[in-house]
Amino acid sequence: MLKKMFMPAAVLAVAGVISVLITVSRPAPAKLASPDTAVAVKTLVLNAQSADLHVESQGTVLPRTSTRLISEVSGAVLSVSPEFVVGGTFNKGDVLLQLDPTDYEVALQRAEARLISMNAQYSFELARATQAEKEWAMTGRPKEEAPLLALRKPYLAEARANVLQAEAEVKQAKLKLARTTIRAPYLGMVAAKTVDIGQYVTVASPLGEIFAIDFAEVRLPLTEKDLARVDISSHINDSAMPEVSLSATVAGQPLQWSAKIVRSEGVVDQQNRAYYLVARISDPYVVADQQPGNRQALLMGTFVRADIKGKVIDNVFAVPRHALLEGNRVPLVDGDKRLRLTPVEATYSDHDFYYVHSGLEDGVEVIVSAMGAAIEGMLVKPVGSAN
């Protein structure tokens, strides 16, 4: 009976001894390395440099010179040039339309006949005035004492006036006759045609509309801030005006053209408060087979985007836009590999960079990778440099 009472206690004691032995003999657990708390970031080393500013705008290509053709005489249209169609091109001096000149040829003959008659009358009066002077000289009295009628001076003056009037009539008749031929005033293209062969036109009748193709212009609206970047007020001649790159998509193909700012319109638009600069394109219709570089024709009315070359600024740091945090602060990496938030002042900006003129020094390492939260003094680990 007693043996049965002590048996469980003995079993428990033996188990306890075995458990202690196992615990004591067990090897110590290996210590794990503490996790690295540094945040991996990409950085960019910055140095002061010069930067070329650019301004973006847009506008519609328009002809520099556009003309409405108006008839200055009356008559039927006898002939029309094959180039006088919408889209047709012509050279300076080319005949576009020919009106019936018959009436004006007759008027010119009449004016020339009257001029011949007036010249004859003038010659007759000149001869009579000469004879009158001789007759007065026979009296022995000074010529200064002779009456005007005695020397026929009024008659001679009237004859001379009639000659001048007849000459003016001939000149006017020739001018009207010349106006029956409608010539191109410059190298250009036809934009509209309102008459055709056989049609009778009167004075002030519209004949069509043409425009010059030697130059094209684009009005580019700029804000006050954009205008400060271009600063054309310092330019004193055309050679110093900013260059412009025009671009557009034509038939699904992106194209570019070179242009140049030629003037400022000098006023502020009352509707949008914008300033307007005018860019000029030379020979917009010169195509690839006529000019090196495979340039495509720039059609009038094309909507284009413009990249205007602005002024150059010196001693600035180009900070990527996404690296500038709220409050105009830039995250830097110091010598202890810790993040430092530094306030800066940006002079200008574009789509890619803020141009900082104060707050940074040469050789600073700026964090350019995305960060969840930038905390002052946090440990960072640069893993690569961005270009």
VOFIFI-951621 format. One record per residue (C-alpha): chain; residue number from 1; x, y, z. Coordinates in Angstrom, 3 decimals, m for minus. Example, Ala and Ser with C-alpha at 12.3 -4.5 7.8 and 13.67 -1.06 7.14 Angstrom:
{torpa 'A'; 1; {12.300; m4.500; 7.800}} {torpa 'A'; 2; {13.670; m1.060; 7.140}} 
end
This chain:
{torpa 'A'; 1; {0.000; 0.000; 0.000}} {torpa 'A'; 2; {2.773; 2.449; 0.924}} {torpa 'A'; 3; {4.634; 1.565; m2.246}} {torpa 'A'; 4; {1.644; 2.539; m4.320}} {torpa 'A'; 5; {1.436; 5.932; m2.546}} {torpa 'A'; 6; {5.051; 6.959; m3.263}} {torpa 'A'; 7; {5.165; 5.702; m6.876}} {torpa 'A'; 8; {3.594; 8.850; m8.527}} {torpa 'A'; 9; {5.826; 11.168; m6.533}} {torpa 'A'; 10; {8.899; 9.260; m7.660}} {torpa 'A'; 11; {7.817; 9.440; m11.274}} {torpa 'A'; 12; {7.324; 13.218; m11.014}} {torpa 'A'; 13; {10.675; 13.701; m9.384}} {torpa 'A'; 14; {12.465; 11.730; m12.094}} {torpa 'A'; 15; {10.657; 13.761; m14.809}} {torpa 'A'; 16; {11.682; 17.015; m13.141}} {torpa 'A'; 17; {15.311; 15.960; m12.973}} {torpa 'A'; 18; {15.274; 14.985; m16.678}} {torpa 'A'; 19; {13.679; 18.337; m17.631}} {torpa 'A'; 20; {16.353; 20.270; m15.730}} {torpa 'A'; 21; {19.106; 18.281; m17.380}} {torpa 'A'; 22; {17.672; 18.947; m20.865}} {torpa 'A'; 23; {17.372; 22.667; m20.186}} {torpa 'A'; 24; {20.900; 22.958; m18.856}} {torpa 'A'; 25; {22.448; 20.970; m21.678}} {torpa 'A'; 26; {20.568; 22.834; m24.500}} {torpa 'A'; 27; {22.855; 25.098; m26.596}} {torpa 'A'; 28; {22.275; 28.864; m26.481}} {torpa 'A'; 29; {20.134; 30.277; m29.386}} {torpa 'A'; 30; {21.999; 32.136; m32.151}} {torpa 'A'; 31; {21.624; 35.915; m32.062}} {torpa 'A'; 32; {20.009; 37.446; m35.162}} {torpa 'A'; 33; {21.378; 40.652; m36.697}} {torpa 'A'; 34; {19.265; 43.701; m35.928}} {torpa 'A'; 35; {17.339; 44.931; m39.008}} {torpa 'A'; 36; {18.842; 47.846; m40.967}} {torpa 'A'; 37; {16.558; 50.891; m40.440}} {torpa 'A'; 38; {18.128; 53.027; m43.196}} {torpa 'A'; 39; {15.817; 53.917; m46.110}} {torpa 'A'; 40; {17.230; 53.196; m49.573}} {torpa 'A'; 41; {17.129; 56.316; m51.775}} {torpa 'A'; 42; {18.425; 57.516; m55.115}} {torpa 'A'; 43; {20.383; 60.736; m55.101}} {torpa 'A'; 44; {21.678; 63.371; m57.482}} {torpa 'A'; 45; {24.804; 65.452; m56.945}} {torpa 'A'; 46; {24.174; 69.074; m57.954}} {torpa 'A'; 47; {26.531; 71.855; m58.945}} {torpa 'A'; 48; {25.817; 75.432; m59.964}} {torpa 'A'; 49; {25.461; 75.846; m63.709}} {torpa 'A'; 50; {23.918; 77.953; m66.441}} {torpa 'A'; 51; {20.431; 77.124; m67.693}} {torpa 'A'; 52; {18.613; 77.954; m70.919}} {torpa 'A'; 53; {15.027; 78.925; m70.242}} {torpa 'A'; 54; {12.231; 78.013; m72.641}} {torpa 'A'; 55; {8.680; 79.281; m72.962}} {torpa 'A'; 56; {5.831; 77.318; m74.508}} {torpa 'A'; 57; {2.958; 78.852; m76.430}} {torpa 'A'; 58; {0.677; 78.096; m79.373}} {torpa 'A'; 59; {m1.011; 79.834; m82.264}} {torpa 'A'; 60; {m2.328; 79.655; m85.815}} {torpa 'A'; 61; {m0.173; 80.174; m88.906}} {torpa 'A'; 62; {m1.350; 83.202; m90.888}} {torpa 'A'; 63; {0.016; 84.999; m93.964}} {torpa 'A'; 64; {2.046; 88.122; m93.339}} {torpa 'A'; 65; {0.365; 89.850; m96.302}} {torpa 'A'; 66; {m3.204; 89.214; m97.442}} {torpa 'A'; 67; {m4.994; 91.153; m100.188}} {torpa 'A'; 68; {m8.596; 91.402; m101.391}} {torpa 'A'; 69; {m8.637; 92.006; m105.142}} {torpa 'A'; 70; {m11.123; 94.770; m106.034}} {torpa 'A'; 71; {m11.870; 95.908; m109.584}} {torpa 'A'; 72; {m10.999; 99.563; m110.239}} {torpa 'A'; 73; {m12.708; 99.584; m113.661}} {torpa 'A'; 74; {m15.764; 98.061; m115.302}} {torpa 'A'; 75; {m15.868; 95.429; m118.012}} {torpa 'A'; 76; {m16.432; 91.798; m118.890}} {torpa 'A'; 77; {m13.884; 89.194; m117.870}} {torpa 'A'; 78; {m12.164; 88.087; m121.080}} {torpa 'A'; 79; {m9.649; 85.597; m119.671}} {torpa 'A'; 80; {m8.649; 83.969; m116.397}} {torpa 'A'; 81; {m5.211; 82.608; m115.582}} {torpa 'A'; 82; {m5.063; 78.822; m114.985}} {torpa 'A'; 83; {m3.379; 79.646; m111.676}} {torpa 'A'; 84; {m6.285; 81.812; m110.540}} {torpa 'A'; 85; {m7.963; 79.013; m108.615}} {torpa 'A'; 86; {m8.085; 78.382; m104.900}} {torpa 'A'; 87; {m4.677; 76.991; m103.976}} {torpa 'A'; 88; {m3.022; 78.166; m107.181}} {torpa 'A'; 89; {0.357; 79.852; m106.886}} {torpa 'A'; 90; {1.698; 82.723; m108.962}} {torpa 'A'; 91; {4.729; 84.986; m109.283}} {torpa 'A'; 92; {4.894; 88.714; m108.927}} {torpa 'A'; 93; {3.643; 90.398; m112.106}} {torpa 'A'; 94; {1.699; 87.393; m113.439}} {torpa 'A'; 95; {m1.627; 88.217; m115.143}} {torpa 'A'; 96; {m4.483; 86.783; m113.088}} {torpa 'A'; 97; {m7.500; 88.309; m114.905}} {torpa 'A'; 98; {m8.045; 90.273; m118.115}} {torpa 'A'; 99; {m11.067; 92.575; m118.421}} {torpa 'A'; 100; {m12.407; 93.889; m121.738}} {torpa 'A'; 101; {m10.211; 96.942; m122.543}} {torpa 'A'; 102; {m12.142; 98.233; m125.594}} {torpa 'A'; 103; {m13.893; 101.176; m123.901}} {torpa 'A'; 104; {m10.649; 102.310; m122.266}} {torpa 'A'; 105; {m8.662; 101.987; m125.497}} {torpa 'A'; 106; {m11.196; 104.298; m127.160}} {torpa 'A'; 107; {m10.994; 106.716; m124.235}} {torpa 'A'; 108; {m7.208; 106.752; m124.560}} {torpa 'A'; 109; {m7.419; 107.553; m128.289}} {torpa 'A'; 110; {m9.754; 110.441; m127.570}} {torpa 'A'; 111; {m7.438; 111.783; m124.877}} {torpa 'A'; 112; {m4.423; 111.529; m127.180}} {torpa 'A'; 113; {m6.335; 113.289; m129.975}} {torpa 'A'; 114; {m7.291; 116.113; m127.621}} {torpa 'A'; 115; {m3.659; 116.401; m126.520}} {torpa 'A'; 116; {m2.544; 116.754; m130.143}} {torpa 'A'; 117; {m5.186; 119.481; m130.687}} {torpa 'A'; 118; {m4.157; 121.349; m127.521}} {torpa 'A'; 119; {m0.504; 121.191; m128.508}} {torpa 'A'; 120; {m1.398; 122.656; m131.901}} {torpa 'A'; 121; {m3.345; 125.501; m130.280}} {torpa 'A'; 122; {m0.461; 126.167; m127.934}} {torpa 'A'; 123; {1.960; 126.330; m130.863}} {torpa 'A'; 124; {m0.376; 128.724; m132.655}} {torpa 'A'; 125; {m0.687; 130.996; m129.597}} {torpa 'A'; 126; {3.073; 130.859; m129.045}} {torpa 'A'; 127; {3.646; 132.067; m132.615}} {torpa 'A'; 128; {1.084; 134.874; m132.244}} {torpa 'A'; 129; {2.679; 135.945; m128.932}} {torpa 'A'; 130; {6.089; 136.091; m130.608}} {torpa 'A'; 131; {4.685; 138.194; m133.440}} {torpa 'A'; 132; {3.016; 140.523; m130.921}} {torpa 'A'; 133; {6.355; 141.096; m129.166}} {torpa 'A'; 134; {7.969; 142.025; m132.486}} {torpa 'A'; 135; {5.182; 144.463; m133.303}} {torpa 'A'; 136; {5.498; 146.092; m129.882}} {torpa 'A'; 137; {9.240; 146.414; m130.310}} {torpa 'A'; 138; {8.612; 148.452; m133.503}} {torpa 'A'; 139; {6.962; 151.133; m131.361}} {torpa 'A'; 140; {10.283; 151.810; m129.652}} {torpa 'A'; 141; {8.722; 151.636; m126.186}} {torpa 'A'; 142; {10.057; 149.280; m123.428}} {torpa 'A'; 143; {8.575; 145.793; m123.304}} {torpa 'A'; 144; {7.682; 146.287; m119.629}} {torpa 'A'; 145; {5.172; 148.952; m120.620}} {torpa 'A'; 146; {3.319; 146.683; m123.010}} {torpa 'A'; 147; {m0.242; 145.629; m121.934}} {torpa 'A'; 148; {m0.786; 141.931; m121.276}} {torpa 'A'; 149; {m3.287; 141.618; m124.084}} {torpa 'A'; 150; {m0.943; 143.320; m126.495}} {torpa 'A'; 151; {1.606; 140.566; m125.936}} {torpa 'A'; 152; {m1.178; 137.886; m125.812}} {torpa 'A'; 153; {0.134; 136.469; m122.541}} {torpa 'A'; 154; {m3.293; 135.426; m121.182}} {torpa 'A'; 155; {m4.046; 133.531; m124.396}} {torpa 'A'; 156; {m0.672; 131.785; m124.230}} {torpa 'A'; 157; {m1.241; 130.804; m120.591}} {torpa 'A'; 158; {m4.690; 129.425; m121.430}} {torpa 'A'; 159; {m3.251; 127.336; m124.266}} {torpa 'A'; 160; {m0.551; 125.961; m121.967}} {torpa 'A'; 161; {m3.174; 125.054; m119.349}} {torpa 'A'; 162; {m5.205; 123.217; m121.996}} {torpa 'A'; 163; {m2.112; 121.198; m122.889}} {torpa 'A'; 164; {m1.532; 120.251; m119.251}} {torpa 'A'; 165; {m5.168; 119.180; m118.889}} {torpa 'A'; 166; {m4.979; 117.073; m122.035}} {torpa 'A'; 167; {m1.772; 115.419; m120.784}} {torpa 'A'; 168; {m3.518; 114.567; m117.495}} {torpa 'A'; 169; {m6.442; 113.045; m119.400}} {torpa 'A'; 170; {m4.058; 110.877; m121.415}} {torpa 'A'; 171; {m2.338; 109.745; m118.229}} {torpa 'A'; 172; {m5.659; 108.878; m116.605}} {torpa 'A'; 173; {m6.831; 106.997; m119.701}} {torpa 'A'; 174; {m3.618; 104.958; m119.767}} {torpa 'A'; 175; {m4.004; 104.170; m116.074}} {torpa 'A'; 176; {m7.571; 102.935; m116.497}} {torpa 'A'; 177; {m6.548; 100.871; m119.510}} {torpa 'A'; 178; {m3.743; 99.280; m117.495}} {torpa 'A'; 179; {m6.217; 98.436; m114.717}} {torpa 'A'; 180; {m8.143; 96.159; m117.045}} {torpa 'A'; 181; {m5.234; 93.742; m116.589}} {torpa 'A'; 182; {m5.182; 92.350; m113.028}} {torpa 'A'; 183; {m1.586; 91.476; m112.142}} {torpa 'A'; 184; {m0.223; 89.759; m109.062}} {torpa 'A'; 185; {1.430; 92.273; m106.713}} {torpa 'A'; 186; {3.722; 89.627; m105.156}} {torpa 'A'; 187; {4.619; 85.953; m105.048}} {torpa 'A'; 188; {1.574; 84.304; m103.532}} {torpa 'A'; 189; {m1.351; 81.913; m103.533}} {torpa 'A'; 190; {m5.055; 82.268; m104.230}} {torpa 'A'; 191; {m7.279; 81.994; m101.152}} {torpa 'A'; 192; {m10.660; 82.788; m102.777}} {torpa 'A'; 193; {m12.071; 83.335; m106.276}} {torpa 'A'; 194; {m15.325; 85.241; m106.867}} {torpa 'A'; 195; {m15.402; 85.880; m110.658}} {torpa 'A'; 196; {m14.863; 83.843; m113.780}} {torpa 'A'; 197; {m14.639; 84.276; m117.533}} {torpa 'A'; 198; {m17.599; 86.054; m119.178}} {torpa 'A'; 199; {m18.773; 87.728; m115.983}} {torpa 'A'; 200; {m19.274; 91.498; m116.032}} {torpa 'A'; 201; {m17.744; 93.398; m113.154}} {torpa 'A'; 202; {m18.186; 97.000; m112.096}} {torpa 'A'; 203; {m16.009; 99.362; m110.118}} {torpa 'A'; 204; {m15.393; 98.052; m106.561}} {torpa 'A'; 205; {m16.541; 94.510; m107.457}} {torpa 'A'; 206; {m14.622; 91.836; m105.452}} {torpa 'A'; 207; {m12.532; 89.572; m107.667}} {torpa 'A'; 208; {m10.926; 87.260; m105.115}} {torpa 'A'; 209; {m8.451; 87.065; m102.261}} {torpa 'A'; 210; {m4.752; 86.272; m102.367}} {torpa 'A'; 211; {m1.916; 86.081; m99.851}} {torpa 'A'; 212; {1.875; 86.214; m99.990}} {torpa 'A'; 213; {3.873; 83.035; m99.379}} {torpa 'A'; 214; {7.306; 84.565; m98.846}} {torpa 'A'; 215; {6.668; 84.699; m95.096}} {torpa 'A'; 216; {4.121; 83.387; m92.620}} {torpa 'A'; 217; {3.506; 84.609; m89.076}} {torpa 'A'; 218; {2.189; 83.171; m85.831}} {torpa 'A'; 219; {0.831; 85.281; m82.971}} {torpa 'A'; 220; {2.022; 83.697; m79.726}} {torpa 'A'; 221; {0.249; 84.652; m76.470}} {torpa 'A'; 222; {2.461; 84.898; m73.364}} {torpa 'A'; 223; {1.740; 85.604; m69.739}} {torpa 'A'; 224; {3.633; 88.285; m67.858}} {torpa 'A'; 225; {5.738; 85.570; m66.233}} {torpa 'A'; 226; {6.554; 84.026; m69.613}} {torpa 'A'; 227; {7.481; 87.394; m71.063}} {torpa 'A'; 228; {10.025; 87.906; m68.263}} {torpa 'A'; 229; {11.761; 84.706; m69.333}} {torpa 'A'; 230; {12.099; 85.879; m72.928}} {torpa 'A'; 231; {12.939; 89.526; m72.212}} {torpa 'A'; 232; {12.923; 90.844; m75.775}} {torpa 'A'; 233; {13.211; 94.420; m74.525}} {torpa 'A'; 234; {16.995; 94.021; m74.458}} {torpa 'A'; 235; {17.225; 93.063; m78.144}} {torpa 'A'; 236; {18.269; 95.909; m80.410}} {torpa 'A'; 237; {18.219; 94.184; m83.782}} {torpa 'A'; 238; {16.563; 91.292; m85.555}} {torpa 'A'; 239; {19.613; 89.022; m85.288}} {torpa 'A'; 240; {19.295; 89.004; m81.495}} {torpa 'A'; 241; {15.627; 88.024; m81.454}} {torpa 'A'; 242; {14.801; 84.614; m79.881}} {torpa 'A'; 243; {14.609; 81.482; m81.991}} {torpa 'A'; 244; {11.366; 79.490; m82.035}} {torpa 'A'; 245; {10.691; 75.836; m82.781}} {torpa 'A'; 246; {7.214; 75.181; m84.166}} {torpa 'A'; 247; {5.650; 71.733; m84.126}} {torpa 'A'; 248; {2.398; 70.197; m85.317}} {torpa 'A'; 249; {0.942; 66.854; m86.261}} {torpa 'A'; 250; {m0.012; 66.666; m89.947}} {torpa 'A'; 251; {m1.655; 63.516; m91.322}} {torpa 'A'; 252; {m0.542; 61.638; m88.222}} {torpa 'A'; 253; {3.083; 62.659; m88.662}} {torpa 'A'; 254; {4.844; 65.002; m86.186}} {torpa 'A'; 255; {6.601; 67.839; m88.013}} {torpa 'A'; 256; {8.796; 70.755; m86.964}} {torpa 'A'; 257; {9.728; 74.124; m88.456}} {torpa 'A'; 258; {12.164; 76.845; m87.471}} {torpa 'A'; 259; {10.954; 80.381; m86.871}} {torpa 'A'; 260; {12.099; 83.581; m85.241}} {torpa 'A'; 261; {10.506; 86.262; m83.110}} {torpa 'A'; 262; {10.400; 89.466; m85.156}} {torpa 'A'; 263; {8.385; 91.845; m82.971}} {torpa 'A'; 264; {6.102; 92.355; m80.019}} {torpa 'A'; 265; {2.631; 93.755; m80.643}} {torpa 'A'; 266; {3.217; 96.140; m77.751}} {torpa 'A'; 267; {m0.256; 95.893; m76.213}} {torpa 'A'; 268; {m2.017; 93.766; m73.600}} {torpa 'A'; 269; {m5.100; 91.915; m74.807}} {torpa 'A'; 270; {m8.099; 93.124; m72.815}} {torpa 'A'; 271; {m9.840; 89.746; m73.022}} {torpa 'A'; 272; {m7.164; 87.384; m71.704}} {torpa 'A'; 273; {m4.529; 89.863; m70.415}} {torpa 'A'; 274; {m1.926; 88.199; m72.618}} {torpa 'A'; 275; {1.084; 89.686; m74.361}} {torpa 'A'; 276; {1.597; 88.729; m77.996}} {torpa 'A'; 277; {4.886; 88.038; m79.743}} {torpa 'A'; 278; {4.966; 87.446; m83.493}} {torpa 'A'; 279; {7.106; 84.640; m84.918}} {torpa 'A'; 280; {7.970; 84.626; m88.617}} {torpa 'A'; 281; {8.612; 81.595; m90.858}} {torpa 'A'; 282; {10.476; 82.095; m94.117}} {torpa 'A'; 283; {9.209; 80.322; m97.255}} {torpa 'A'; 284; {6.492; 78.283; m95.519}} {torpa 'A'; 285; {5.484; 76.571; m98.774}} {torpa 'A'; 286; {8.988; 75.464; m99.760}} {torpa 'A'; 287; {8.806; 71.662; m99.714}} {torpa 'A'; 288; {11.339; 68.882; m99.367}} {torpa 'A'; 289; {12.397; 68.695; m103.005}} {torpa 'A'; 290; {13.278; 72.400; m103.056}} {torpa 'A'; 291; {15.139; 72.804; m99.777}} {torpa 'A'; 292; {17.627; 70.594; m97.923}} {torpa 'A'; 293; {16.513; 68.911; m94.758}} {torpa 'A'; 294; {13.291; 67.416; m96.116}} {torpa 'A'; 295; {11.220; 70.224; m94.662}} {torpa 'A'; 296; {7.481; 69.912; m95.187}} {torpa 'A'; 297; {5.271; 72.807; m96.303}} {torpa 'A'; 298; {3.635; 74.721; m93.457}} {torpa 'A'; 299; {0.087; 75.400; m94.601}} {torpa 'A'; 300; {m1.724; 78.572; m93.647}} {torpa 'A'; 301; {m4.244; 77.963; m90.886}} {torpa 'A'; 302; {m2.199; 75.189; m89.244}} {torpa 'A'; 303; {m2.360; 75.204; m85.444}} {torpa 'A'; 304; {1.169; 74.890; m84.083}} {torpa 'A'; 305; {2.858; 74.602; m80.699}} {torpa 'A'; 306; {5.808; 76.903; m80.126}} {torpa 'A'; 307; {8.929; 76.434; m78.019}} {torpa 'A'; 308; {10.527; 79.867; m77.585}} {torpa 'A'; 309; {14.160; 80.039; m76.557}} {torpa 'A'; 310; {14.413; 82.310; m73.518}} {torpa 'A'; 311; {17.270; 84.000; m71.753}} {torpa 'A'; 312; {20.200; 82.255; m70.055}} {torpa 'A'; 313; {20.470; 82.339; m66.248}} {torpa 'A'; 314; {23.766; 81.699; m64.432}} {torpa 'A'; 315; {24.746; 80.106; m61.096}} {torpa 'A'; 316; {21.594; 78.102; m60.482}} {torpa 'A'; 317; {20.944; 74.533; m59.367}} {torpa 'A'; 318; {18.600; 72.465; m61.535}} {torpa 'A'; 319; {16.472; 70.581; m58.988}} {torpa 'A'; 320; {14.070; 67.981; m60.430}} {torpa 'A'; 321; {10.488; 69.049; m59.863}} {torpa 'A'; 322; {9.568; 65.961; m57.847}} {torpa 'A'; 323; {12.522; 66.574; m55.494}} {torpa 'A'; 324; {11.163; 69.884; m54.226}} {torpa 'A'; 325; {8.922; 69.179; m51.238}} {torpa 'A'; 326; {6.145; 71.228; m49.703}} {torpa 'A'; 327; {7.342; 74.465; m48.219}} {torpa 'A'; 328; {10.109; 74.878; m50.824}} {torpa 'A'; 329; {12.361; 72.372; m49.057}} {torpa 'A'; 330; {14.840; 69.970; m50.634}} {torpa 'A'; 331; {15.816; 66.621; m48.994}} {torpa 'A'; 332; {19.609; 66.319; m48.793}} {torpa 'A'; 333; {21.961; 63.595; m47.575}} {torpa 'A'; 334; {24.514; 64.849; m45.043}} {torpa 'A'; 335; {27.910; 63.357; m44.163}} {torpa 'A'; 336; {26.321; 60.982; m41.602}} {torpa 'A'; 337; {23.935; 59.553; m44.187}} {torpa 'A'; 338; {20.983; 61.286; m42.640}} {torpa 'A'; 339; {18.219; 63.244; m44.295}} {torpa 'A'; 340; {18.276; 67.018; m43.952}} {torpa 'A'; 341; {15.422; 69.225; m45.165}} {torpa 'A'; 342; {16.882; 72.466; m46.543}} {torpa 'A'; 343; {14.767; 75.506; m47.535}} {torpa 'A'; 344; {15.599; 76.935; m50.964}} {torpa 'A'; 345; {14.480; 79.749; m53.269}} {torpa 'A'; 346; {13.648; 78.962; m56.900}} {torpa 'A'; 347; {14.002; 81.685; m59.527}} {torpa 'A'; 348; {12.366; 79.936; m62.483}} {torpa 'A'; 349; {10.856; 76.576; m63.322}} {torpa 'A'; 350; {9.842; 74.486; m66.310}} {torpa 'A'; 351; {8.275; 71.074; m66.855}} {torpa 'A'; 352; {11.346; 69.247; m65.543}} {torpa 'A'; 353; {13.246; 71.450; m63.108}} {torpa 'A'; 354; {13.134; 74.181; m60.513}} {torpa 'A'; 355; {16.102; 76.517; m60.905}} {torpa 'A'; 356; {17.319; 77.329; m57.388}} {torpa 'A'; 357; {19.565; 80.340; m56.815}} {torpa 'A'; 358; {19.998; 80.187; m53.019}} {torpa 'A'; 359; {20.003; 77.533; m50.291}} {torpa 'A'; 360; {22.311; 74.989; m51.958}} {torpa 'A'; 361; {26.051; 74.604; m52.403}} {torpa 'A'; 362; {28.173; 72.838; m54.996}} {torpa 'A'; 363; {28.385; 69.086; m54.481}} {torpa 'A'; 364; {25.187; 68.676; m52.444}} {torpa 'A'; 365; {23.520; 65.272; m52.684}} {torpa 'A'; 366; {19.792; 65.633; m53.290}} {torpa 'A'; 367; {17.340; 62.776; m52.796}} {torpa 'A'; 368; {15.371; 62.360; m56.022}} {torpa 'A'; 369; {13.535; 59.063; m55.385}} {torpa 'A'; 370; {9.977; 58.947; m54.058}} {torpa 'A'; 371; {9.672; 58.786; m50.275}} {torpa 'A'; 372; {6.644; 58.013; m48.147}} {torpa 'A'; 373; {7.523; 60.573; m45.501}} {torpa 'A'; 374; {10.625; 62.752; m45.331}} {torpa 'A'; 375; {11.597; 62.998; m41.648}} {torpa 'A'; 376; {14.411; 65.263; m40.544}} {torpa 'A'; 377; {17.394; 63.222; m39.350}} {torpa 'A'; 378; {16.186; 59.833; m40.594}} {torpa 'A'; 379; {18.878; 57.406; m41.697}} {torpa 'A'; 380; {19.123; 56.946; m45.473}} {torpa 'A'; 381; {21.134; 54.697; m47.689}} {torpa 'A'; 382; {22.012; 55.990; m51.190}} {torpa 'A'; 383; {21.794; 53.071; m53.610}} {torpa 'A'; 384; {22.450; 54.844; m56.883}} {torpa 'A'; 385; {22.819; 58.196; m58.546}} {torpa 'A'; 386; {20.301; 59.571; m61.012}} {torpa 'A'; 387; {21.435; 61.317; m64.162}} 
end
